[in-house]
Amino acid sequence: MNEKNRKKKRAQDLAARRILAVFLVTALILWGMSYLYNMMTYGSTFMQGQMVNNGVLAVSGLLAAVCLVLYIAAKKRGTVHDDRVVNSGFFALCALLVCASSFILAMDYYHGMHILYIFLPLSAVLYLVYHVYERQFFTFCVVEAVAIGTAYCCYAGAWERIPALALTVVLCLVPMVLALLQGSGANKLVELVLGKQFDKRYTLLVYAGTILLMAAAALVAGKLAMFIALGLGAYLLAAAVYFTVKAM
């Protein structure tokens, strides 16, 4: 095995260990949040559960910010340990997951746990996609995952549908704008979001289509919004098959 193949194998092994670590952390966070949720659903411990959740939210948010600053600073100095599974960037990601989970429970403790049963495993899967697939597919997965959740909120008539619609539109516009900026001096940002090789026309078409579908889901709602969510899910699975075959 030559040096190039050895480096590739080490990189693959490191990515595999990081993915396993994130899935383990996700399971632990889900267990901890379920315990906190149980505290918040009983009258005798409701106030205590809210106080603990607010404390976890504040501490994890602060820790995520500190770890992220340390990671960026180490990255600029060239002293970050990218060859290790656990570093300041990994701690920032874990703290951010805890902070997001606590925020979801704080916003809607009654339905929050049901959301976390989807949000946390989905975050772990997206982390896997980030390390295994092309960058354009990772961006597509993030946007479509939010779009599917938005369509479901429109179907259920949940209050979250309005901020979710705004977030989905913004997330769709970002890759569209970057696709149009290709070759205009923003190549590093374009590569970060869409990768080095992407179809400009397809990128514009798929995200513009997503915006139109979100508009339809918001205006009509009801069963149509559910059909839109299911259709986006089916298209996402088809895209996963395509990019998996392409990567072989």
SVG drawing of the C-alpha trace seen along z (x, -y; Angstrom):
<svg xmlns="http://www.w3.org/2000/svg" viewBox="-57 -38 61 40">
<polyline fill="none" stroke="black" stroke-width="0.4" points="0.0,0.0 1.5,-3.3 1.5,-6.5 -1.5,-8.0 -3.6,-4.9 -2.5,-4.9 -3.5,-8.5 -6.9,-7.8 -7.5,-4.8 -6.5,-6.8 -9.0,-9.5 -11.7,-7.0 -11.0,-5.3 -11.1,-8.7 -14.4,-9.7 -15.9,-6.3 -14.8,-6.8 -16.2,-10.3 -19.5,-9.1 -19.8,-6.4 -18.9,-9.0 -21.6,-11.3 -24.2,-8.6 -23.2,-7.6 -23.4,-11.2 -26.8,-11.6 -28.2,-8.5 -26.9,-9.9 -28.4,-13.3 -31.7,-11.7 -31.7,-9.7 -30.9,-12.7 -33.6,-14.8 -36.2,-12.1 -35.4,-12.1 -35.7,-15.9 -39.0,-15.7 -40.4,-13.3 -39.6,-15.9 -41.4,-18.6 -44.5,-16.5 -45.3,-15.8 -46.9,-18.5 -44.8,-17.9 -41.5,-18.3 -42.7,-20.7 -41.0,-23.8 -37.9,-22.0 -37.7,-20.5 -38.1,-23.9 -35.3,-25.3 -33.0,-22.5 -33.8,-22.8 -33.1,-26.6 -29.8,-25.9 -28.8,-23.3 -29.8,-25.7 -27.7,-28.5 -24.6,-26.4 -24.6,-24.4 -25.1,-27.6 -22.1,-29.2 -20.0,-26.1 -20.8,-25.8 -19.8,-29.4 -16.5,-29.0 -15.6,-25.7 -16.4,-27.2 -14.2,-30.2 -11.3,-28.0 -11.7,-25.8 -11.6,-28.7 -8.6,-30.2 -6.8,-26.9 -7.7,-26.5 -6.1,-29.9 -3.0,-29.1 -2.8,-25.6 -2.7,-23.9 -6.1,-22.2 -5.9,-18.4 -7.9,-17.3 -6.4,-13.8 -8.3,-13.2 -11.9,-12.2 -12.4,-14.5 -11.3,-18.2 -12.7,-21.6 -14.8,-21.4 -16.4,-18.1 -17.2,-19.5 -18.8,-22.5 -21.0,-20.2 -22.1,-18.2 -22.8,-21.3 -24.8,-22.8 -26.9,-19.6 -27.6,-19.8 -28.5,-23.5 -30.8,-23.0 -32.5,-20.1 -33.1,-22.2 -34.4,-25.0 -36.9,-22.8 -38.1,-21.6 -38.3,-25.1 -40.3,-26.3 -42.8,-23.4 -42.3,-20.9 -45.5,-19.0 -44.6,-18.1 -40.8,-18.8 -39.8,-15.2 -41.6,-13.9 -39.6,-16.5 -36.3,-15.4 -37.0,-11.8 -36.7,-13.0 -34.2,-15.9 -31.4,-14.1 -31.2,-11.0 -31.6,-13.2 -28.6,-15.4 -26.5,-12.2 -27.5,-11.1 -26.6,-14.5 -23.2,-14.3 -22.7,-11.0 -23.8,-12.5 -21.3,-15.4 -18.4,-13.0 -19.4,-10.4 -21.1,-12.2 -20.5,-15.1 -21.0,-18.6 -23.8,-19.4 -25.8,-16.4 -25.2,-17.4 -26.6,-20.9 -29.5,-19.4 -30.3,-17.0 -30.2,-19.9 -32.5,-22.1 -35.0,-19.3 -35.1,-18.0 -36.2,-21.5 -38.6,-21.7 -40.2,-18.4 -40.6,-19.5 -42.1,-22.8 -44.6,-21.0 -45.6,-18.8 -46.1,-21.9 -48.4,-23.4 -50.3,-20.1 -50.7,-20.1 -51.4,-23.8 -48.7,-24.3 -47.5,-27.8 -44.0,-26.8 -45.0,-26.8 -44.3,-30.6 -40.7,-30.7 -40.1,-27.3 -41.3,-28.7 -39.0,-31.7 -36.1,-29.4 -36.7,-27.1 -36.9,-30.0 -33.6,-31.4 -31.9,-28.0 -33.1,-27.6 -31.9,-31.1 -28.4,-30.5 -27.3,-27.8 -29.2,-29.5 -27.2,-32.8 -23.9,-30.9 -24.6,-29.0 -25.1,-32.3 -21.8,-33.6 -19.7,-30.8 -16.5,-32.1 -17.0,-35.6 -14.4,-35.5 -16.6,-33.6 -15.3,-30.2 -14.3,-29.1 -17.7,-29.8 -19.3,-28.0 -17.1,-25.0 -18.0,-25.0 -21.7,-24.8 -22.0,-23.1 -18.6,-21.4 -16.3,-21.7 -18.6,-20.0 -22.2,-20.8 -24.9,-21.4 -25.8,-25.1 -29.1,-24.6 -30.2,-21.7 -29.2,-23.6 -31.4,-26.6 -34.2,-24.4 -34.4,-22.1 -34.3,-24.9 -36.7,-27.1 -39.0,-24.2 -38.7,-23.7 -39.7,-27.3 -42.8,-26.9 -43.8,-23.7 -43.5,-25.5 -45.7,-28.3 -48.3,-25.7 -48.1,-23.9 -48.6,-27.2 -51.5,-28.5 -53.4,-25.2 -52.3,-23.3 -54.3,-20.2 -53.6,-17.0 -51.8,-18.7 -49.1,-19.8 -48.7,-16.1 -48.4,-14.9 -45.8,-17.5 -43.8,-16.3 -44.1,-12.7 -43.1,-13.7 -40.0,-15.5 -39.1,-12.6 -39.4,-10.2 -37.2,-12.5 -34.6,-12.8 -34.4,-8.9 -34.0,-8.8 -31.2,-11.4 -29.5,-9.3 -29.6,-6.3 -28.2,-8.3 -25.3,-9.8 -24.5,-6.5 -24.2,-4.8 -22.2,-7.8 -19.7,-7.5 -19.0,-3.8"/>
</svg>
